[in-house]
Amino acid sequence: SVAKQKKPGAKKFRKAIGQQLNYLKRNLGHIEKLDFEPVAFAFQLFAPRLRLQFPDFAN
């Protein structure tokens, strides 16, 4: 990881910054989904677990 290196090169540094920005973009997208449709998003996340625990759920 770049954070643990003493002197990472400029190319590695730029790549690491780009990766962090992509993670941020992804996470902000998830947050926007939660903001606009919280019930649908929560259902999408937890429905597979509910189906495993309760096989008759949402059939």
mmJSON file of the N, C-alpha and C atoms, coordinates in Angstrom:
{"data_MODEL":{"atom_site":{
"group_PDB":["ATOM","ATOM","ATOM","ATOM","ATOM","ATOM","ATOM","ATOM","ATOM","ATOM","ATOM","ATOM","ATOM","ATOM","ATOM","ATOM","ATOM","ATOM","ATOM","ATOM","ATOM","ATOM","ATOM","ATOM","ATOM","ATOM","ATOM","ATOM","ATOM","ATOM","ATOM","ATOM","ATOM","ATOM","ATOM","ATOM","ATOM","ATOM","ATOM","ATOM","ATOM","ATOM","ATOM","ATOM","ATOM","ATOM","ATOM","ATOM","ATOM","ATOM","ATOM","ATOM","ATOM","ATOM","ATOM","ATOM","ATOM","ATOM","ATOM","ATOM","ATOM","ATOM","ATOM","ATOM","ATOM","ATOM","ATOM","ATOM","ATOM","ATOM","ATOM","ATOM","ATOM","ATOM","ATOM","ATOM","ATOM","ATOM","ATOM","ATOM","ATOM","ATOM","ATOM","ATOM","ATOM","ATOM","ATOM","ATOM","ATOM","ATOM","ATOM","ATOM","ATOM","ATOM","ATOM","ATOM","ATOM","ATOM","ATOM","ATOM","ATOM","ATOM","ATOM","ATOM","ATOM","ATOM","ATOM","ATOM","ATOM","ATOM","ATOM","ATOM","ATOM","ATOM","ATOM","ATOM","ATOM","ATOM","ATOM","ATOM","ATOM","ATOM","ATOM","ATOM","ATOM","ATOM","ATOM","ATOM","ATOM","ATOM","ATOM","ATOM","ATOM","ATOM","ATOM","ATOM","ATOM","ATOM","ATOM","ATOM","ATOM","ATOM","ATOM","ATOM","ATOM","ATOM","ATOM","ATOM","ATOM","ATOM","ATOM","ATOM","ATOM","ATOM","ATOM","ATOM","ATOM","ATOM","ATOM","ATOM","ATOM","ATOM","ATOM","ATOM","ATOM","ATOM","ATOM","ATOM","ATOM","ATOM","ATOM","ATOM","ATOM","ATOM","ATOM","ATOM","ATOM"],
"id":[1,2,3,4,5,6,7,8,9,10,11,12,13,14,15,16,17,18,19,20,21,22,23,24,25,26,27,28,29,30,31,32,33,34,35,36,37,38,39,40,41,42,43,44,45,46,47,48,49,50,51,52,53,54,55,56,57,58,59,60,61,62,63,64,65,66,67,68,69,70,71,72,73,74,75,76,77,78,79,80,81,82,83,84,85,86,87,88,89,90,91,92,93,94,95,96,97,98,99,100,101,102,103,104,105,106,107,108,109,110,111,112,113,114,115,116,117,118,119,120,121,122,123,124,125,126,127,128,129,130,131,132,133,134,135,136,137,138,139,140,141,142,143,144,145,146,147,148,149,150,151,152,153,154,155,156,157,158,159,160,161,162,163,164,165,166,167,168,169,170,171,172,173,174,175,176,177],
"type_symbol":["N","C","C","N","C","C","N","C","C","N","C","C","N","C","C","N","C","C","N","C","C","N","C","C","N","C","C","N","C","C","N","C","C","N","C","C","N","C","C","N","C","C","N","C","C","N","C","C","N","C","C","N","C","C","N","C","C","N","C","C","N","C","C","N","C","C","N","C","C","N","C","C","N","C","C","N","C","C","N","C","C","N","C","C","N","C","C","N","C","C","N","C","C","N","C","C","N","C","C","N","C","C","N","C","C","N","C","C","N","C","C","N","C","C","N","C","C","N","C","C","N","C","C","N","C","C","N","C","C","N","C","C","N","C","C","N","C","C","N","C","C","N","C","C","N","C","C","N","C","C","N","C","C","N","C","C","N","C","C","N","C","C","N","C","C","N","C","C","N","C","C","N","C","C","N","C","C"],
"label_atom_id":["N","CA","C","N","CA","C","N","CA","C","N","CA","C","N","CA","C","N","CA","C","N","CA","C","N","CA","C","N","CA","C","N","CA","C","N","CA","C","N","CA","C","N","CA","C","N","CA","C","N","CA","C","N","CA","C","N","CA","C","N","CA","C","N","CA","C","N","CA","C","N","CA","C","N","CA","C","N","CA","C","N","CA","C","N","CA","C","N","CA","C","N","CA","C","N","CA","C","N","CA","C","N","CA","C","N","CA","C","N","CA","C","N","CA","C","N","CA","C","N","CA","C","N","CA","C","N","CA","C","N","CA","C","N","CA","C","N","CA","C","N","CA","C","N","CA","C","N","CA","C","N","CA","C","N","CA","C","N","CA","C","N","CA","C","N","CA","C","N","CA","C","N","CA","C","N","CA","C","N","CA","C","N","CA","C","N","CA","C","N","CA","C","N","CA","C","N","CA","C","N","CA","C","N","CA","C"],
"label_alt_id":[null,null,null,null,null,null,null,null,null,null,null,null,null,null,null,null,null,null,null,null,null,null,null,null,null,null,null,null,null,null,null,null,null,null,null,null,null,null,null,null,null,null,null,null,null,null,null,null,null,null,null,null,null,null,null,null,null,null,null,null,null,null,null,null,null,null,null,null,null,null,null,null,null,null,null,null,null,null,null,null,null,null,null,null,null,null,null,null,null,null,null,null,null,null,null,null,null,null,null,null,null,null,null,null,null,null,null,null,null,null,null,null,null,null,null,null,null,null,null,null,null,null,null,null,null,null,null,null,null,null,null,null,null,null,null,null,null,null,null,null,null,null,null,null,null,null,null,null,null,null,null,null,null,null,null,null,null,null,null,null,null,null,null,null,null,null,null,null,null,null,null,null,null,null,null,null,null],
"label_comp_id":["SER","SER","SER","VAL","VAL","VAL","ALA","ALA","ALA","LYS","LYS","LYS","GLN","GLN","GLN","LYS","LYS","LYS","LYS","LYS","LYS","PRO","PRO","PRO","GLY","GLY","GLY","ALA","ALA","ALA","LYS","LYS","LYS","LYS","LYS","LYS","PHE","PHE","PHE","ARG","ARG","ARG","LYS","LYS","LYS","ALA","ALA","ALA","ILE","ILE","ILE","GLY","GLY","GLY","GLN","GLN","GLN","GLN","GLN","GLN","LEU","LEU","LEU","ASN","ASN","ASN","TYR","TYR","TYR","LEU","LEU","LEU","LYS","LYS","LYS","ARG","ARG","ARG","ASN","ASN","ASN","LEU","LEU","LEU","GLY","GLY","GLY","HIS","HIS","HIS","ILE","ILE","ILE","GLU","GLU","GLU","LYS","LYS","LYS","LEU","LEU","LEU","ASP","ASP","ASP","PHE","PHE","PHE","GLU","GLU","GLU","PRO","PRO","PRO","VAL","VAL","VAL","ALA","ALA","ALA","PHE","PHE","PHE","ALA","ALA","ALA","PHE","PHE","PHE","GLN","GLN","GLN","LEU","LEU","LEU","PHE","PHE","PHE","ALA","ALA","ALA","PRO","PRO","PRO","ARG","ARG","ARG","LEU","LEU","LEU","ARG","ARG","ARG","LEU","LEU","LEU","GLN","GLN","GLN","PHE","PHE","PHE","PRO","PRO","PRO","ASP","ASP","ASP","PHE","PHE","PHE","ALA","ALA","ALA","ASN","ASN","ASN"],
"label_asym_id":["A","A","A","A","A","A","A","A","A","A","A","A","A","A","A","A","A","A","A","A","A","A","A","A","A","A","A","A","A","A","A","A","A","A","A","A","A","A","A","A","A","A","A","A","A","A","A","A","A","A","A","A","A","A","A","A","A","A","A","A","A","A","A","A","A","A","A","A","A","A","A","A","A","A","A","A","A","A","A","A","A","A","A","A","A","A","A","A","A","A","A","A","A","A","A","A","A","A","A","A","A","A","A","A","A","A","A","A","A","A","A","A","A","A","A","A","A","A","A","A","A","A","A","A","A","A","A","A","A","A","A","A","A","A","A","A","A","A","A","A","A","A","A","A","A","A","A","A","A","A","A","A","A","A","A","A","A","A","A","A","A","A","A","A","A","A","A","A","A","A","A","A","A","A","A","A","A"],
"label_entity_id":["1","1","1","1","1","1","1","1","1","1","1","1","1","1","1","1","1","1","1","1","1","1","1","1","1","1","1","1","1","1","1","1","1","1","1","1","1","1","1","1","1","1","1","1","1","1","1","1","1","1","1","1","1","1","1","1","1","1","1","1","1","1","1","1","1","1","1","1","1","1","1","1","1","1","1","1","1","1","1","1","1","1","1","1","1","1","1","1","1","1","1","1","1","1","1","1","1","1","1","1","1","1","1","1","1","1","1","1","1","1","1","1","1","1","1","1","1","1","1","1","1","1","1","1","1","1","1","1","1","1","1","1","1","1","1","1","1","1","1","1","1","1","1","1","1","1","1","1","1","1","1","1","1","1","1","1","1","1","1","1","1","1","1","1","1","1","1","1","1","1","1","1","1","1","1","1","1"],
"label_seq_id":[1,1,1,2,2,2,3,3,3,4,4,4,5,5,5,6,6,6,7,7,7,8,8,8,9,9,9,10,10,10,11,11,11,12,12,12,13,13,13,14,14,14,15,15,15,16,16,16,17,17,17,18,18,18,19,19,19,20,20,20,21,21,21,22,22,22,23,23,23,24,24,24,25,25,25,26,26,26,27,27,27,28,28,28,29,29,29,30,30,30,31,31,31,32,32,32,33,33,33,34,34,34,35,35,35,36,36,36,37,37,37,38,38,38,39,39,39,40,40,40,41,41,41,42,42,42,43,43,43,44,44,44,45,45,45,46,46,46,47,47,47,48,48,48,49,49,49,50,50,50,51,51,51,52,52,52,53,53,53,54,54,54,55,55,55,56,56,56,57,57,57,58,58,58,59,59,59],
"pdbx_PDB_ins_code":[null,null,null,null,null,null,null,null,null,null,null,null,null,null,null,null,null,null,null,null,null,null,null,null,null,null,null,null,null,null,null,null,null,null,null,null,null,null,null,null,null,null,null,null,null,null,null,null,null,null,null,null,null,null,null,null,null,null,null,null,null,null,null,null,null,null,null,null,null,null,null,null,null,null,null,null,null,null,null,null,null,null,null,null,null,null,null,null,null,null,null,null,null,null,null,null,null,null,null,null,null,null,null,null,null,null,null,null,null,null,null,null,null,null,null,null,null,null,null,null,null,null,null,null,null,null,null,null,null,null,null,null,null,null,null,null,null,null,null,null,null,null,null,null,null,null,null,null,null,null,null,null,null,null,null,null,null,null,null,null,null,null,null,null,null,null,null,null,null,null,null,null,null,null,null,null,null],
"Cartn_x":[0.829,0.0,0.872,0.375,1.133,1.323,0.354,0.429,1.604,2.014,3.091,4.466,4.533,5.817,6.484,7.815,8.545,8.456,8.788,8.776,8.099,6.776,6.118,6.357,6.476,6.676,5.432,5.603,4.485,3.373,3.761,2.764,1.93,2.598,1.875,0.969,1.48,0.715,-0.55,-0.406,-1.566,-2.577,-2.068,-2.963,-3.74,-3.052,-3.706,-4.766,-4.456,-5.434,-6.653,-6.414,-7.518,-8.396,-7.774,-8.545,-9.409,-8.834,-9.597,-10.784,-10.577,-11.675,-12.765,-12.364,-13.361,-14.159,-13.493,-14.205,-15.2,-14.774,-15.643,-16.856,-16.615,-17.704,-18.706,-18.194,-19.062,-19.89,-19.234,-19.933,-20.968,-20.654,-21.63,-22.85,-22.624,-23.75,-24.664,-24.076,-24.877,-25.639,-24.987,-25.637,-26.806,-26.634,-27.734,-28.919,-28.669,-29.764,-30.5,-29.751,-30.378,-31.219,-30.742,-31.431,-32.76,-32.8,-33.993,-34.997,-34.536,-35.461,-34.974,-35.083,-34.508,-35.157,-36.46,-37.132,-36.75,-36.763,-36.425,-34.977,-34.079,-32.666,-32.437,-33.066,-32.924,-33.498,-34.631,-35.227,-34.299,-33.673,-32.743,-31.56,-31.103,-29.97,-30.334,-31.503,-31.824,-32.753,-33.365,-34.294,-33.651,-32.421,-31.834,-31.679,-31.298,-31.171,-32.528,-33.534,-34.867,-35.381,-35.078,-35.524,-34.85,-33.585,-32.902,-33.504,-33.8,-34.334,-35.807,-36.56,-37.988,-38.297,-38.268,-38.431,-39.74,-40.791,-42.071,-42.143,-41.067,-41.061,-41.025,-41.926,-41.968,-41.979,-42.852,-43.004,-44.226],
"Cartn_y":[-1.186,0.0,1.248,2.274,3.515,4.172,4.029,4.683,4.176,2.94,2.356,2.518,3.037,3.192,4.5,4.462,5.68,6.73,6.35,7.293,6.659,6.672,6.112,7.022,6.418,7.209,8.009,8.978,9.842,9.033,8.052,7.243,6.439,5.819,5.057,5.97,7.155,8.108,8.532,8.865,9.27,8.134,6.921,5.774,5.568,5.692,5.521,6.597,7.834,8.921,8.645,8.181,7.845,6.747,5.734,4.654,5.183,6.034,6.594,7.41,8.174,8.961,8.058,6.927,5.983,5.361,5.033,4.49,5.519,6.768,7.838,8.002,7.96,8.082,6.946,5.729,4.571,4.737,5.137,5.261,6.381,7.479,8.566,8.125,7.281,6.737,5.911,5.108,4.309,5.217,6.261,7.188,7.896,8.271,8.911,7.971,6.699,5.732,5.648,5.613,5.558,6.798,7.956,9.215,9.278,8.795,8.959,7.827,6.624,5.505,4.551,4.957,4.159,2.789,2.696,1.415,0.432,0.884,0.0,-0.461,0.449,0.084,-0.902,-0.661,-1.571,-2.939,-2.946,-4.219,-4.976,-4.257,-4.878,-5.494,-4.835,-5.352,-6.57,-6.531,-7.55,-8.648,-8.495,-9.507,-10.885,-11.003,-12.349,-13.025,-12.269,-12.846,-13.254,-12.419,-12.751,-14.014,-14.177,-15.382,-16.632,-16.5,-17.654,-18.02,-17.012,-17.27,-17.658,-17.045,-17.291,-17.65,-18.938,-19.347,-18.882,-18.663,-18.237,-16.731,-16.004,-14.546,-14.104,-13.235,-12.582,-13.583,-14.559,-15.507,-15.191],
"Cartn_z":[0.0,0.0,0.0,-0.631,-0.759,0.61,1.486,2.799,3.625,3.406,4.207,3.57,2.354,1.675,2.086,2.187,2.557,1.462,0.242,-0.873,-2.089,-2.117,-3.303,-4.505,-5.655,-6.865,-7.206,-8.087,-8.476,-9.143,-9.96,-10.658,-9.66,-8.684,-7.663,-6.841,-6.536,-5.74,-6.483,-7.771,-8.572,-8.688,-8.868,-8.982,-7.684,-6.553,-5.253,-5.024,-5.401,-5.254,-6.136,-7.354,-8.251,-7.683,-7.085,-6.478,-5.34,-4.505,-3.395,-3.908,-4.974,-5.538,-6.104,-6.703,-7.209,-6.075,-4.966,-3.808,-3.28,-3.222,-2.743,-3.658,-4.967,-5.939,-5.759,-5.586,-5.38,-4.11,-3.019,-1.744,-1.773,-2.439,-2.549,-3.352,-4.346,-5.104,-4.222,-3.342,-2.415,-1.452,-0.978,-0.05,-0.73,-1.997,-2.723,-2.853,-3.115,-3.2,-1.87,-0.778,0.542,0.796,0.356,0.596,-0.149,-1.396,-2.21,-2.063,-1.856,-1.73,-0.64,0.619,1.704,1.857,1.698,1.913,0.817,-0.429,-1.542,-1.451,-1.077,-0.982,0.152,1.297,2.436,2.084,1.403,1.008,0.066,-0.862,-1.801,-1.058,0.004,0.767,1.598,2.235,3.231,2.738,1.578,1.082,0.938,0.406,0.312,1.675,2.699,4.044,4.593,4.343,4.83,4.163,2.869,2.164,2.717,3.158,3.738,5.089,5.894,7.227,7.179,6.265,6.145,4.696,4.36,2.954,2.313,3.109,2.544,2.333,2.664,2.563,1.109,0.736,-0.587,-1.733,-1.636,-2.757,-3.551],
"occupancy":[1.0,1.0,1.0,1.0,1.0,1.0,1.0,1.0,1.0,1.0,1.0,1.0,1.0,1.0,1.0,1.0,1.0,1.0,1.0,1.0,1.0,1.0,1.0,1.0,1.0,1.0,1.0,1.0,1.0,1.0,1.0,1.0,1.0,1.0,1.0,1.0,1.0,1.0,1.0,1.0,1.0,1.0,1.0,1.0,1.0,1.0,1.0,1.0,1.0,1.0,1.0,1.0,1.0,1.0,1.0,1.0,1.0,1.0,1.0,1.0,1.0,1.0,1.0,1.0,1.0,1.0,1.0,1.0,1.0,1.0,1.0,1.0,1.0,1.0,1.0,1.0,1.0,1.0,1.0,1.0,1.0,1.0,1.0,1.0,1.0,1.0,1.0,1.0,1.0,1.0,1.0,1.0,1.0,1.0,1.0,1.0,1.0,1.0,1.0,1.0,1.0,1.0,1.0,1.0,1.0,1.0,1.0,1.0,1.0,1.0,1.0,1.0,1.0,1.0,1.0,1.0,1.0,1.0,1.0,1.0,1.0,1.0,1.0,1.0,1.0,1.0,1.0,1.0,1.0,1.0,1.0,1.0,1.0,1.0,1.0,1.0,1.0,1.0,1.0,1.0,1.0,1.0,1.0,1.0,1.0,1.0,1.0,1.0,1.0,1.0,1.0,1.0,1.0,1.0,1.0,1.0,1.0,1.0,1.0,1.0,1.0,1.0,1.0,1.0,1.0,1.0,1.0,1.0,1.0,1.0,1.0,1.0,1.0,1.0,1.0,1.0,1.0],
"B_iso_or_equiv":[0.0,0.0,0.0,0.0,0.0,0.0,0.0,0.0,0.0,0.0,0.0,0.0,0.0,0.0,0.0,0.0,0.0,0.0,0.0,0.0,0.0,0.0,0.0,0.0,0.0,0.0,0.0,0.0,0.0,0.0,0.0,0.0,0.0,0.0,0.0,0.0,0.0,0.0,0.0,0.0,0.0,0.0,0.0,0.0,0.0,0.0,0.0,0.0,0.0,0.0,0.0,0.0,0.0,0.0,0.0,0.0,0.0,0.0,0.0,0.0,0.0,0.0,0.0,0.0,0.0,0.0,0.0,0.0,0.0,0.0,0.0,0.0,0.0,0.0,0.0,0.0,0.0,0.0,0.0,0.0,0.0,0.0,0.0,0.0,0.0,0.0,0.0,0.0,0.0,0.0,0.0,0.0,0.0,0.0,0.0,0.0,0.0,0.0,0.0,0.0,0.0,0.0,0.0,0.0,0.0,0.0,0.0,0.0,0.0,0.0,0.0,0.0,0.0,0.0,0.0,0.0,0.0,0.0,0.0,0.0,0.0,0.0,0.0,0.0,0.0,0.0,0.0,0.0,0.0,0.0,0.0,0.0,0.0,0.0,0.0,0.0,0.0,0.0,0.0,0.0,0.0,0.0,0.0,0.0,0.0,0.0,0.0,0.0,0.0,0.0,0.0,0.0,0.0,0.0,0.0,0.0,0.0,0.0,0.0,0.0,0.0,0.0,0.0,0.0,0.0,0.0,0.0,0.0,0.0,0.0,0.0,0.0,0.0,0.0,0.0,0.0,0.0],
"pdbx_formal_charge":[null,null,null,null,null,null,null,null,null,null,null,null,null,null,null,null,null,null,null,null,null,null,null,null,null,null,null,null,null,null,null,null,null,null,null,null,null,null,null,null,null,null,null,null,null,null,null,null,null,null,null,null,null,null,null,null,null,null,null,null,null,null,null,null,null,null,null,null,null,null,null,null,null,null,null,null,null,null,null,null,null,null,null,null,null,null,null,null,null,null,null,null,null,null,null,null,null,null,null,null,null,null,null,null,null,null,null,null,null,null,null,null,null,null,null,null,null,null,null,null,null,null,null,null,null,null,null,null,null,null,null,null,null,null,null,null,null,null,null,null,null,null,null,null,null,null,null,null,null,null,null,null,null,null,null,null,null,null,null,null,null,null,null,null,null,null,null,null,null,null,null,null,null,null,null,null,null],
"auth_seq_id":[1,1,1,2,2,2,3,3,3,4,4,4,5,5,5,6,6,6,7,7,7,8,8,8,9,9,9,10,10,10,11,11,11,12,12,12,13,13,13,14,14,14,15,15,15,16,16,16,17,17,17,18,18,18,19,19,19,20,20,20,21,21,21,22,22,22,23,23,23,24,24,24,25,25,25,26,26,26,27,27,27,28,28,28,29,29,29,30,30,30,31,31,31,32,32,32,33,33,33,34,34,34,35,35,35,36,36,36,37,37,37,38,38,38,39,39,39,40,40,40,41,41,41,42,42,42,43,43,43,44,44,44,45,45,45,46,46,46,47,47,47,48,48,48,49,49,49,50,50,50,51,51,51,52,52,52,53,53,53,54,54,54,55,55,55,56,56,56,57,57,57,58,58,58,59,59,59],
"auth_comp_id":["SER","SER","SER","VAL","VAL","VAL","ALA","ALA","ALA","LYS","LYS","LYS","GLN","GLN","GLN","LYS","LYS","LYS","LYS","LYS","LYS","PRO","PRO","PRO","GLY","GLY","GLY","ALA","ALA","ALA","LYS","LYS","LYS","LYS","LYS","LYS","PHE","PHE","PHE","ARG","ARG","ARG","LYS","LYS","LYS","ALA","ALA","ALA","ILE","ILE","ILE","GLY","GLY","GLY","GLN","GLN","GLN","GLN","GLN","GLN","LEU","LEU","LEU","ASN","ASN","ASN","TYR","TYR","TYR","LEU","LEU","LEU","LYS","LYS","LYS","ARG","ARG","ARG","ASN","ASN","ASN","LEU","LEU","LEU","GLY","GLY","GLY","HIS","HIS","HIS","ILE","ILE","ILE","GLU","GLU","GLU","LYS","LYS","LYS","LEU","LEU","LEU","ASP","ASP","ASP","PHE","PHE","PHE","GLU","GLU","GLU","PRO","PRO","PRO","VAL","VAL","VAL","ALA","ALA","ALA","PHE","PHE","PHE","ALA","ALA","ALA","PHE","PHE","PHE","GLN","GLN","GLN","LEU","LEU","LEU","PHE","PHE","PHE","ALA","ALA","ALA","PRO","PRO","PRO","ARG","ARG","ARG","LEU","LEU","LEU","ARG","ARG","ARG","LEU","LEU","LEU","GLN","GLN","GLN","PHE","PHE","PHE","PRO","PRO","PRO","ASP","ASP","ASP","PHE","PHE","PHE","ALA","ALA","ALA","ASN","ASN","ASN"],
"auth_asym_id":["A","A","A","A","A","A","A","A","A","A","A","A","A","A","A","A","A","A","A","A","A","A","A","A","A","A","A","A","A","A","A","A","A","A","A","A","A","A","A","A","A","A","A","A","A","A","A","A","A","A","A","A","A","A","A","A","A","A","A","A","A","A","A","A","A","A","A","A","A","A","A","A","A","A","A","A","A","A","A","A","A","A","A","A","A","A","A","A","A","A","A","A","A","A","A","A","A","A","A","A","A","A","A","A","A","A","A","A","A","A","A","A","A","A","A","A","A","A","A","A","A","A","A","A","A","A","A","A","A","A","A","A","A","A","A","A","A","A","A","A","A","A","A","A","A","A","A","A","A","A","A","A","A","A","A","A","A","A","A","A","A","A","A","A","A","A","A","A","A","A","A","A","A","A","A","A","A"],
"auth_atom_id":["N","CA","C","N","CA","C","N","CA","C","N","CA","C","N","CA","C","N","CA","C","N","CA","C","N","CA","C","N","CA","C","N","CA","C","N","CA","C","N","CA","C","N","CA","C","N","CA","C","N","CA","C","N","CA","C","N","CA","C","N","CA","C","N","CA","C","N","CA","C","N","CA","C","N","CA","C","N","CA","C","N","CA","C","N","CA","C","N","CA","C","N","CA","C","N","CA","C","N","CA","C","N","CA","C","N","CA","C","N","CA","C","N","CA","C","N","CA","C","N","CA","C","N","CA","C","N","CA","C","N","CA","C","N","CA","C","N","CA","C","N","CA","C","N","CA","C","N","CA","C","N","CA","C","N","CA","C","N","CA","C","N","CA","C","N","CA","C","N","CA","C","N","CA","C","N","CA","C","N","CA","C","N","CA","C","N","CA","C","N","CA","C","N","CA","C","N","CA","C","N","CA","C","N","CA","C"],
"pdbx_PDB_model_num":[1,1,1,1,1,1,1,1,1,1,1,1,1,1,1,1,1,1,1,1,1,1,1,1,1,1,1,1,1,1,1,1,1,1,1,1,1,1,1,1,1,1,1,1,1,1,1,1,1,1,1,1,1,1,1,1,1,1,1,1,1,1,1,1,1,1,1,1,1,1,1,1,1,1,1,1,1,1,1,1,1,1,1,1,1,1,1,1,1,1,1,1,1,1,1,1,1,1,1,1,1,1,1,1,1,1,1,1,1,1,1,1,1,1,1,1,1,1,1,1,1,1,1,1,1,1,1,1,1,1,1,1,1,1,1,1,1,1,1,1,1,1,1,1,1,1,1,1,1,1,1,1,1,1,1,1,1,1,1,1,1,1,1,1,1,1,1,1,1,1,1,1,1,1,1,1,1]
}}}
